[in-house]
Amino acid sequence: ERNQADVSEAKSGRTDLIFLIRFRHCCLLRNQRCVLAYLYDRLLRVRALRWEYGSVLPNTIQFHMSAEEVEWFSRYKKSLATYMRSVGGEEGLDLTQDIKPPKSLYIEVRCLRDHGEFEIDDGTTILLKKNSQHFLPRWKCEQLIRQGILEHILS
């Protein structure tokens, strides 16, 4: 507002205000760039949360997000799901499964809390009870590891 008032005075003949007007304008542009960089960084972090935690965020993380960020996360989640269904045939392709290339196809896991029955592709049903250990296909249990239901046991 002060800049606008000084601009109108400069138009009427006060040329000594031009430097001050330019300085304030540069400060405003810098602040705008800083805010945009901050918001873009937050957006990238929200996008990374989808890949790290899956389609459901923990409440502790959602608590620190603005309503617009939660809405953007929801739209990104839907867009990613639509894309994954469109590639990879009838069942689609889950791009979030192998974030890092696996060293082995099967891993040993420990159940951190009761989850119930878990079915593997060959039809075998496993009961996931707290503190039980299992040797399962990595791609089947990676989502449960991210959700905190299973824990990968490193040898």
Buried (B, 14 or more C-beta within 10 A) or exposed (E): EEBEEBBEEBEEEEEEBEEEBEEBEEEEEEEEEEEEEEEEEBBEEBBEBBEEBBEEBEEEEEEEBEEEBEEBBEEBBEEBBEEBEEEEEEEBEBEBEEEEEEEEEBBBBEBBEEBEEBEEEEEEEBEBEEEBEBEBBBBBBBBBBBBEBBBEEEE
